[in-house]
Amino acid sequence: MASTTAMFSGLSGLNTNSRRLEVIGNNISNVNTTAFKSNRLLFSPQLQRNLSLGAGPTANGGGSNPSQIGLGVGVGATQRNFLTGGTSTTGIASDLAIEGDGFFIVERNGTQFYTRDGSFQFNAVNDLVTSSGARVRGYGVDANFQIVEGQLVDLNIPLGSLSLAEATRNVEFSGNLNADGTLPTTGSVFTFPQIQAGGVNITGTELLTALDPPGTYVVGDRITLSGAERGGKIIPDATFTIEATSTVNELLGWMQDVLGVVPGASAGDNAGWSIVGGEIRFEGNFGDLNDLRLAAENIVFNPAGGGTPPNLFVPTKTASADGESVRTTFTIYDSLGTPINVDLTVVLNNKDTSGTQWRTFAHSQADTDLASHLEIGDRNGTFTQIVPALAFDNFGKLIDTTPIPIELDRFDTGASDPLNFTLSFDTQGSNVTAFASPEGAAGSSVIAATFQDGSPLGTLSTFSVGENGIVTGGFTNGLTRTLGQVAMAKFTNPEGLIDSGGNLFRVGPNSGTPLVTTPLGFGTGRIIGGALELSNVDLSQEFINMILTSTGYSASSRVITTSDQLLQQLIAIAR
């Protein structure tokens, strides 16, 4: 009967509107849920009861339309609104918001989920996880902190546990070299009359027979150089042990290395030892800051059999090093973060019509070979005995700005050996010139290191996530390194995703296969670090929908009430 059909139609209205009220209530209750996506319920009419399908026009009639009566309403579908919500700044580094259509990829119990909720935190092993414990997935880095794409891994940010040091690779200098400085004439000159030369070349002569008188020393005696100075700085102690086959040139070569003398530093330079007029002659490098102080008390004898033998090494200083020079001390770091002090001495070498030329000398007590002077290469990277020049033109500008390579030995220190770095004298914002210093200026030549890129040991203390998803860590020593990259997923039809609760979604039959990529790619959008995406629930619209739903529910109940009244009247007629 008509009244019964109307009653069931009203009942479908009650059921459908109550379902819509459930959706509205869920939206309103999640108005403050991070990155929540609102739903809406779509109504759909039920099957129709056909009284007539209608007829087409004929010669005798104009035709008729179908005659159908509906059988109520049902739930057509629920549709999720994936429009991006507002952004709220939190200042918490682990909070991430997506401005685009992408999803974070997380994993829990071996199952992959997708979420827009970026309120991440850390677990006990510094993995980045959701509030429910699902691990955030992304791309890791290799040993050189380069991102390794292609395979998703759990993002781990080892705050407080990852330590890092960096070896120095570049040092930059600034200053001015006094072009009016005095040209050098000599280095420090010493003679050793107790070593017999006899006017012949004794460089291959055994030391035990070359000392005057012969037989004074025996195998096992030790000669220690202690307290000698170069440019006012104490040179580290060193010991030479006399062997049966020790020769004069070995002893003098050892002394040359210990004193940090670089032989043949330039054309016409007599640095090193030689025989002049039958006399052993030893000369240091030119430049007043390369001047050597070496006296008899600086040569200590430790006889193998005890006693106090006579001192047969009494150096006689006949000349002091001269010439304009300047020295600066700077700190570099090896691969283990060990600080190393290096002395750089720059000495005026020549003046001509093209400008001025200067020589560089580098020394360090941390150099692990016997020689305290560091190996200085030419600008092609070749290490030779000739110290490279700094040539300046007539306007005080450096002609060749190519950095000068340096090699510092770190043998048996545990650090990478050797330590190679470069000295740059002309870089952007930092350069060395060669102008005449003002008359009467104290310390006329001035030079200093303005930058070096090495660092001591540091621990990871902070991190940030860029808009491209790259996680950058900051260490206590000032270094920064890439720690990984957040991965994102893109779906052809995100509305086809299945809600798994806890703000997590999983792939549905109609969502399409996820495209796994990085932020800013394929429309995934950018990441905003230190912020969260807000719910996209529109409260005003939800309240309107709630009123409409309530009205629809009430109207459907009136249909049932009216149908009941009709049934009551029908029963009354039957009586």
C-alpha positions as CSV (number, residue, x, y, z in Angstrom):
1,M,0.0,0.0,0.0
2,A,1.0,3.6,-0.6
3,S,1.2,4.4,3.1
4,T,3.6,1.4,3.8
5,T,5.9,2.5,1.0
6,A,6.0,6.0,2.3
7,M,6.9,4.7,5.7
8,F,9.9,2.8,4.4
9,S,11.0,5.8,2.4
10,G,10.9,7.9,5.5
11,L,12.9,5.3,7.4
12,S,15.6,5.4,4.7
13,G,15.7,9.2,5.2
14,L,16.2,8.7,8.9
15,N,19.0,6.2,8.3
16,T,20.8,8.2,5.7
17,N,20.6,11.5,7.6
18,S,21.9,9.8,10.7
19,R,24.8,8.5,8.7
20,R,25.4,12.0,7.5
21,L,25.3,13.3,11.0
22,E,28.0,10.7,12.0
23,V,30.2,12.1,9.2
24,I,29.6,15.6,10.3
25,G,30.3,14.7,14.0
26,N,33.5,13.0,13.0
27,N,34.6,16.1,11.1
28,I,33.8,18.5,13.9
29,S,35.5,16.3,16.5
30,N,38.7,16.3,14.4
31,V,38.8,20.0,13.8
32,N,42.1,20.2,15.8
33,T,43.6,17.0,14.5
34,T,46.9,17.5,12.6
35,A,46.5,17.3,8.9
36,F,43.0,15.8,9.2
37,K,41.1,15.6,5.9
38,S,37.3,16.2,6.2
39,N,34.7,13.9,4.7
40,R,31.3,14.4,3.2
41,L,28.5,12.0,2.7
42,L,26.7,12.0,-0.7
43,F,23.0,10.9,-0.9
44,S,21.7,8.7,-3.7
45,P,18.1,7.9,-4.5
46,Q,17.0,4.2,-4.1
47,L,15.5,2.1,-7.0
48,Q,12.4,3.5,-8.6
49,R,9.0,1.7,-8.9
50,N,7.9,1.9,-12.5
51,L,4.2,2.5,-13.0
52,S,4.8,3.2,-16.7
53,L,7.9,3.6,-18.9
54,G,6.2,6.1,-21.1
55,A,5.4,6.0,-24.8
56,G,6.6,7.8,-27.9
57,P,4.4,10.1,-30.0
58,T,2.2,8.5,-32.6
59,A,-0.2,9.7,-35.3
60,N,-3.0,9.4,-32.7
61,G,-1.2,10.7,-29.6
62,G,1.5,13.0,-28.4
63,G,3.3,10.3,-26.3
64,S,3.7,10.1,-22.5
65,N,6.7,10.3,-20.1
66,P,7.7,7.6,-17.6
67,S,5.7,7.3,-14.4
68,Q,8.0,6.3,-11.5
69,I,7.8,6.5,-7.8
70,G,11.0,6.6,-5.7
71,L,11.6,4.1,-2.9
72,G,13.7,6.4,-0.6
73,V,17.3,7.5,-0.2
74,G,20.6,5.7,0.5
75,V,24.2,6.5,1.0
76,G,25.8,7.1,-2.4
77,A,29.4,7.5,-1.2
78,T,31.6,9.2,1.2
79,Q,34.2,11.6,-0.3
80,R,37.4,12.8,1.4
81,N,38.5,16.4,0.9
82,F,42.3,16.3,0.3
83,L,42.7,20.1,0.0
84,T,45.8,21.3,1.9
85,G,45.0,22.7,5.3
86,G,46.6,25.8,6.9
87,T,50.1,25.8,8.3
88,S,50.9,26.4,11.9
89,T,54.5,27.2,12.9
90,T,55.8,25.2,15.9
91,G,59.5,25.8,15.8
92,I,60.1,22.1,16.5
93,A,62.6,20.7,14.0
94,S,61.0,17.3,13.8
95,D,57.6,18.8,12.9
96,L,57.1,18.8,9.1
97,A,54.2,20.1,7.0
98,I,53.5,19.4,3.3
99,E,52.5,22.2,1.0
100,G,51.3,20.2,-2.0
101,D,49.7,16.8,-2.8
102,G,52.3,14.4,-1.5
103,F,52.3,12.0,1.5
104,F,54.9,11.0,4.0
105,I,55.8,7.4,3.8
106,V,55.9,5.5,7.1
107,E,56.3,1.8,8.0
108,R,54.9,-0.2,10.9
109,N,55.3,-3.9,11.4
110,G,56.5,-4.4,7.9
111,T,53.4,-2.6,6.4
112,Q,53.8,0.7,4.5
113,F,51.4,3.5,5.2
114,Y,51.0,7.1,4.0
115,T,50.2,10.2,6.0
116,R,50.0,13.9,5.9
117,D,50.6,14.2,9.7
118,G,54.2,15.4,10.2
119,S,54.2,15.6,14.0
120,F,57.2,13.3,14.2
121,Q,59.4,12.5,17.2
122,F,62.3,10.3,18.1
123,N,62.5,6.8,19.5
124,A,65.2,5.3,21.7
125,V,67.6,4.8,18.8
126,N,67.0,8.2,17.2
127,D,64.7,7.0,14.4
128,L,62.2,9.5,13.3
129,V,58.7,8.1,14.0
130,T,55.0,9.0,14.1
131,S,53.1,9.3,17.4
132,S,52.0,5.7,16.9
133,G,55.5,4.5,16.4
134,A,55.6,4.1,12.6
135,R,59.1,4.8,11.3
136,V,59.5,7.6,8.7
137,R,61.0,6.4,5.5
138,G,63.4,8.3,3.2
139,Y,66.9,8.1,1.6
140,G,70.1,7.6,3.6
141,V,73.6,8.8,3.0
142,D,76.9,7.0,2.3
143,A,80.2,7.4,4.1
144,N,80.8,10.7,2.4
145,F,77.4,12.1,3.4
146,Q,76.0,11.8,-0.2
147,I,72.4,10.9,-0.5
148,V,71.8,7.3,-1.8
149,E,68.5,7.3,-3.7
150,G,66.7,4.3,-4.9
151,Q,66.1,2.4,-1.7
152,L,64.0,3.6,1.2
153,V,65.4,3.3,4.7
154,D,64.3,4.4,8.1
155,L,65.4,8.0,8.7
156,N,67.8,8.1,11.6
157,I,69.2,11.4,13.0
158,P,71.8,10.4,15.6
159,L,71.7,13.6,17.8
160,G,74.4,13.5,20.5
161,S,76.0,10.3,19.2
162,L,77.4,11.1,15.8
163,S,80.9,12.8,16.0
164,L,82.8,14.3,13.1
165,A,86.1,16.0,12.4
166,E,87.4,17.4,9.2
167,A,90.9,17.7,7.8
168,T,92.0,21.0,6.6
169,R,92.1,21.4,2.8
170,N,92.4,25.1,2.2
171,V,93.9,28.0,4.1
172,E,93.5,31.6,2.9
173,F,95.6,34.6,3.8
174,S,95.4,38.4,3.8
175,G,97.9,41.1,4.4
176,N,100.6,43.3,2.8
177,L,104.2,42.5,2.1
178,N,106.5,45.5,2.3
179,A,107.8,46.1,-1.3
180,D,110.4,48.6,0.1
181,G,111.9,45.9,2.4
182,T,115.6,45.0,2.4
183,L,116.8,42.4,0.0
184,P,118.5,39.4,1.7
185,T,122.3,38.8,1.3
186,T,122.8,35.7,3.3
187,G,121.3,33.1,5.6
188,S,122.8,32.1,9.0
189,V,126.3,30.7,8.4
190,F,128.1,28.2,10.7
191,T,131.5,26.4,10.4
192,F,132.6,23.2,12.1
193,P,136.4,23.2,12.4
194,Q,136.4,19.9,14.3
195,I,135.2,17.9,11.3
196,Q,138.3,17.3,9.1
197,A,137.8,18.4,5.5
198,G,141.4,18.7,4.5
199,G,140.4,20.5,1.3
200,V,138.8,17.4,-0.1
201,N,135.2,16.2,-0.4
202,I,134.5,14.1,2.6
203,T,130.8,13.8,2.2
204,G,131.0,10.0,2.0
205,T,133.7,9.7,4.7
206,E,132.7,7.8,7.8
207,L,132.0,10.1,10.7
208,L,134.2,8.2,13.2
209,T,137.3,8.9,11.1
210,A,136.3,12.4,10.1
211,L,136.2,13.8,13.7
212,D,139.4,15.5,15.0
213,P,141.0,13.7,16.7
214,P,139.8,10.4,15.3
215,G,138.6,7.7,17.8
216,T,137.0,10.3,20.2
217,Y,133.6,8.7,19.6
218,V,132.4,5.2,19.3
219,V,129.5,3.3,17.8
220,G,126.3,4.0,19.9
221,D,127.2,7.5,21.0
222,R,124.3,9.9,20.6
223,I,124.3,13.5,19.5
224,T,121.3,15.5,20.6
225,L,120.3,18.9,19.2
226,S,118.5,20.7,22.0
227,G,117.4,24.3,22.5
228,A,118.3,25.6,19.0
229,E,116.2,28.4,17.7
230,R,114.9,29.5,14.3
231,G,113.6,33.1,14.2
232,G,113.3,33.2,18.0
233,K,111.3,29.9,18.2
234,I,112.6,26.8,19.9
235,I,113.2,23.9,17.6
236,P,112.1,20.5,18.9
237,D,114.9,18.2,20.3
238,A,116.3,15.5,18.0
239,T,118.9,12.8,18.5
240,F,121.4,11.3,16.0
241,T,122.9,7.9,16.9
242,I,126.3,7.1,15.5
243,E,126.6,3.9,13.7
244,A,129.7,2.2,12.3
245,T,128.7,3.3,8.8
246,S,127.5,6.8,9.7
247,T,129.0,9.4,7.4
248,V,129.6,13.1,7.6
249,N,126.9,13.9,5.0
250,E,124.4,11.9,7.0
251,L,125.1,13.9,10.2
252,L,125.0,17.2,8.4
253,G,121.9,16.2,6.5
254,W,120.2,15.2,9.8
255,M,121.2,18.6,11.2
256,Q,119.8,20.4,8.2
257,D,116.5,18.6,8.5
258,V,116.2,19.2,12.3
259,L,116.9,22.9,11.8
260,G,114.2,23.1,9.1
261,V,116.6,24.4,6.4
262,V,115.3,24.0,2.8
263,P,118.3,23.7,0.5
264,G,118.3,25.5,-2.8
265,A,115.1,27.5,-1.9
266,S,115.8,29.7,-4.9
267,A,118.4,30.4,-7.5
268,G,121.6,31.7,-5.9
269,D,120.5,30.4,-2.4
270,N,123.4,28.6,-0.7
271,A,121.2,27.0,2.1
272,G,122.5,23.7,3.2
273,W,126.0,22.4,3.9
274,S,129.1,22.5,1.7
275,I,132.9,22.5,1.8
276,V,134.4,25.9,1.2
277,G,138.2,26.2,1.3
278,G,138.6,22.9,3.1
279,E,136.1,23.9,5.8
280,I,132.7,22.5,6.6
281,R,130.2,25.3,6.0
282,F,126.5,25.2,7.0
283,E,124.1,27.9,5.9
284,G,120.4,28.4,6.8
285,N,117.7,30.1,4.7
286,F,117.7,33.8,4.1
287,G,115.2,36.2,5.8
288,D,115.7,37.6,9.3
289,L,112.9,35.4,10.7
290,N,114.8,32.3,9.4
291,D,117.9,33.2,11.4
292,L,119.3,30.3,13.4
293,R,120.7,30.3,16.9
294,L,123.0,27.3,17.3
295,A,125.8,27.2,19.9
296,A,128.0,24.5,21.5
297,E,125.5,24.2,24.4
298,N,122.8,23.2,22.0
299,I,124.7,20.1,20.9
300,V,124.5,17.5,23.7
301,F,126.6,14.3,23.8
302,N,125.4,11.1,25.3
303,P,128.2,8.6,25.1
304,A,127.3,4.9,24.9
305,G,129.9,4.0,27.6
306,G,129.2,6.9,29.9
307,G,131.7,9.6,30.8
308,T,132.0,13.1,29.4
309,P,133.8,13.2,26.0
310,P,135.1,16.5,24.7
311,N,132.7,18.5,22.5
312,L,134.0,18.2,19.0
313,F,131.0,20.1,17.6
314,V,131.5,23.7,18.3
315,P,129.7,25.6,15.6
316,T,131.1,29.0,14.8
317,K,128.5,31.5,13.5
318,T,130.0,33.8,10.9
319,A,126.8,35.5,9.6
320,S,123.2,36.0,10.5
321,A,120.3,35.7,8.1
322,D,118.9,39.0,6.8
323,G,116.3,40.3,4.5
324,E,112.7,41.5,4.8
325,S,110.5,38.7,6.1
326,V,107.2,38.1,8.0
327,R,105.8,35.1,9.8
328,T,102.4,34.0,10.9
329,T,101.2,31.0,12.8
330,F,97.9,29.3,12.0
331,T,96.1,26.2,13.1
332,I,95.0,23.4,10.9
333,Y,93.4,20.0,11.6
334,D,94.2,16.4,10.5
335,S,91.6,13.8,9.7
336,L,91.2,13.0,13.4
337,G,90.6,16.6,14.3
338,T,94.0,17.0,15.9
339,P,95.0,20.7,16.0
340,I,98.3,21.4,14.3
341,N,100.2,24.7,14.5
342,V,102.0,25.7,11.3
343,D,104.5,28.6,10.9
344,L,104.5,30.3,7.5
345,T,107.4,32.6,6.8
346,V,107.4,34.8,3.7
347,V,110.8,36.3,2.7
348,L,111.6,39.0,0.1
349,N,113.7,37.3,-2.6
350,N,114.1,39.8,-5.5
351,K,113.1,43.1,-7.0
352,D,113.2,43.8,-10.7
353,T,111.4,45.8,-13.4
354,S,108.4,43.4,-13.3
355,G,107.8,43.8,-9.6
356,T,108.8,41.9,-6.4
357,Q,109.2,38.2,-5.7
358,W,108.9,36.5,-2.3
359,R,109.6,33.0,-1.0
360,T,107.4,30.9,1.3
361,F,108.7,28.6,4.0
362,A,106.4,26.4,6.2
363,H,107.4,24.6,9.4
364,S,105.5,22.6,12.0
365,Q,106.6,20.6,15.0
366,A,103.7,18.2,14.3
367,D,105.4,17.0,11.1
368,T,106.2,13.4,11.9
369,D,109.3,13.0,9.7
370,L,112.6,14.4,11.0
371,A,112.4,17.6,9.0
372,S,110.3,20.2,10.6
373,H,109.9,22.1,7.3
374,L,106.9,21.0,5.3
375,E,107.0,19.9,1.7
376,I,105.8,22.8,-0.5
377,G,104.8,21.9,-4.1
378,D,104.7,24.1,-7.1
379,R,101.5,25.3,-8.5
380,N,101.2,22.2,-10.7
381,G,101.2,20.0,-7.6
382,T,104.8,18.8,-8.0
383,F,106.9,18.7,-4.8
384,T,110.5,19.9,-5.5
385,Q,113.3,21.4,-3.5
386,I,112.7,24.8,-5.0
387,V,110.3,26.8,-2.8
388,P,107.6,28.5,-5.0
389,A,107.7,32.2,-5.3
390,L,104.9,34.7,-4.8
391,A,105.4,37.2,-7.7
392,F,103.7,40.6,-7.6
393,D,103.4,43.0,-10.5
394,N,104.3,46.7,-10.5
395,F,101.0,47.5,-8.9
396,G,101.4,45.2,-5.9
397,K,99.0,42.6,-7.2
398,L,99.7,38.9,-7.1
399,I,100.4,37.6,-10.7
400,D,99.7,33.9,-10.3
401,T,96.8,33.3,-7.9
402,T,96.9,29.5,-8.1
403,P,97.0,28.0,-4.5
404,I,100.3,26.5,-3.3
405,P,100.1,22.8,-2.2
406,I,101.5,21.8,1.2
407,E,102.2,18.3,2.4
408,L,102.5,17.5,6.2
409,D,103.5,14.1,7.3
410,R,101.2,12.3,9.9
411,F,102.9,8.9,9.8
412,D,101.8,6.5,12.6
413,T,99.5,9.1,14.2
414,G,96.3,7.2,13.2
415,A,95.3,10.1,11.0
416,S,95.4,10.1,7.2
417,D,98.9,10.4,6.0
418,P,100.1,12.7,4.5
419,L,97.9,15.7,5.3
420,N,97.6,17.8,2.1
421,F,96.2,21.3,2.0
422,T,96.7,24.5,0.0
423,L,97.7,28.0,0.7
424,S,95.7,30.7,-1.1
425,F,96.9,34.3,-1.3
426,D,94.2,35.8,-3.5
427,T,90.6,34.8,-3.0
428,Q,87.4,36.7,-3.0
429,G,87.4,39.0,0.0
430,S,90.9,38.0,1.2
431,N,94.1,38.7,-0.6
432,V,97.8,39.5,-0.1
433,T,99.4,42.5,-1.7
434,A,102.9,43.9,-2.1
435,F,102.9,47.6,-1.6
436,A,105.4,49.9,0.1
437,S,104.5,50.2,3.8
438,P,104.2,53.6,5.3
439,E,107.5,55.1,6.4
440,G,108.2,54.2,10.0
441,A,105.4,51.6,10.2
442,A,106.2,49.0,12.8
443,G,106.4,45.5,11.5
444,S,106.2,46.7,7.9
445,S,105.1,43.3,6.4
446,V,101.9,41.9,7.8
447,I,100.2,38.6,6.9
448,A,97.6,36.4,8.7
449,A,95.4,33.4,8.0
450,T,91.8,34.6,7.5
451,F,90.1,31.2,6.8
452,Q,90.8,27.5,7.1
453,D,88.2,24.8,6.4
454,G,89.2,22.1,8.9
455,S,87.5,21.4,12.2
456,P,88.2,19.6,15.5
457,L,86.0,16.9,16.8
458,G,82.3,17.9,17.0
459,T,79.1,16.1,17.9
460,L,75.8,16.3,16.1
461,S,73.6,18.8,18.1
462,T,71.0,20.2,15.7
463,F,69.2,19.4,12.5
464,S,66.8,21.0,10.0
465,V,64.7,19.8,7.1
466,G,64.7,21.9,3.9
467,E,61.9,22.3,1.5
468,N,63.4,19.6,-0.7
469,G,63.3,17.2,2.2
470,I,67.1,17.1,2.8
471,V,68.0,16.7,6.5
472,T,71.0,18.8,7.3
473,G,72.8,18.2,10.6
474,G,74.8,20.8,12.6
475,F,77.8,19.8,14.7
476,T,79.2,21.5,17.7
477,N,82.4,22.3,15.7
478,G,80.5,24.4,13.2
479,L,80.3,21.7,10.4
480,T,77.1,20.8,8.6
481,R,76.5,17.5,6.9
482,T,73.6,16.0,4.9
483,L,72.0,13.2,7.0
484,G,69.3,12.0,4.7
485,Q,66.3,13.0,2.7
486,V,62.6,12.6,3.4
487,A,60.8,10.6,0.7
488,M,57.3,11.3,-0.5
489,A,54.5,9.5,-2.3
490,K,52.1,10.8,-4.9
491,F,48.8,9.1,-5.9
492,T,46.8,9.4,-9.0
493,N,43.6,9.3,-7.0
494,P,44.3,10.0,-3.3
495,E,40.5,9.8,-2.6
496,G,40.9,6.0,-3.3
497,L,43.1,5.6,-0.2
498,I,41.8,3.5,2.6
499,D,41.8,5.1,6.1
500,S,43.6,2.9,8.5
501,G,43.1,5.1,11.6
502,G,45.7,7.1,13.4
503,N,45.9,9.5,10.5
504,L,47.4,6.7,8.4
505,F,46.3,5.6,4.9
506,R,47.0,2.5,2.9
507,V,46.8,1.8,-0.8
508,G,43.2,1.1,-2.0
509,P,42.0,-0.7,-5.1
510,N,41.1,2.7,-6.7
511,S,44.0,4.8,-5.4
512,G,46.6,3.8,-8.0
513,T,50.1,2.8,-7.4
514,P,52.2,5.2,-5.3
515,L,54.8,7.2,-7.1
516,V,57.8,7.3,-4.6
517,T,59.9,10.4,-5.1
518,T,61.4,13.4,-3.3
519,P,59.7,16.7,-2.3
520,L,59.3,19.2,-5.1
521,G,59.0,16.4,-7.7
522,F,56.0,15.4,-9.6
523,G,53.7,17.7,-7.8
524,T,54.3,16.3,-4.3
525,G,55.0,19.9,-3.0
526,R,57.5,21.3,-0.7
527,I,58.2,20.5,3.0
528,I,58.0,23.3,5.6
529,G,60.2,22.4,8.6
530,G,59.2,23.4,12.1
531,A,55.5,23.6,11.1
532,L,52.4,21.4,11.0
533,E,49.5,21.2,8.6
534,L,46.2,22.0,10.3
535,S,42.9,20.2,9.8
536,N,40.9,21.4,6.7
537,V,37.6,21.1,8.4
538,D,35.4,24.2,7.8
539,L,33.4,24.5,11.0
540,S,30.9,27.0,9.6
541,Q,30.1,24.7,6.7
542,E,29.8,21.7,9.1
543,F,27.3,23.6,11.3
544,I,25.2,24.5,8.2
545,N,25.3,20.8,7.1
546,M,24.3,19.8,10.6
547,I,21.2,22.0,10.5
548,L,20.3,20.7,7.1
549,T,20.8,17.1,8.2
550,S,18.7,17.7,11.3
551,T,15.9,19.2,9.2
552,G,16.0,16.3,6.8
553,Y,15.9,13.9,9.7
554,S,12.9,15.6,11.2
555,A,11.1,15.7,7.9
556,S,11.7,12.0,7.3
557,S,10.2,11.3,10.8
558,R,7.1,13.3,9.8
559,V,6.7,11.1,6.8
560,I,6.7,8.1,9.1
561,T,4.2,9.8,11.5
562,T,1.9,10.7,8.6
563,S,2.1,7.2,7.2
564,D,1.2,5.8,10.6
565,Q,-1.8,8.1,10.8
566,L,-3.0,6.9,7.4
567,L,-2.6,3.3,8.5
568,Q,-4.6,4.0,11.7
569,Q,-7.4,5.5,9.6
570,L,-7.4,2.4,7.3
571,I,-7.6,0.1,10.2
572,A,-10.5,2.1,11.6
573,I,-12.4,1.8,8.3
574,A,-12.0,-2.0,8.5
575,R,-13.6,-2.1,11.9
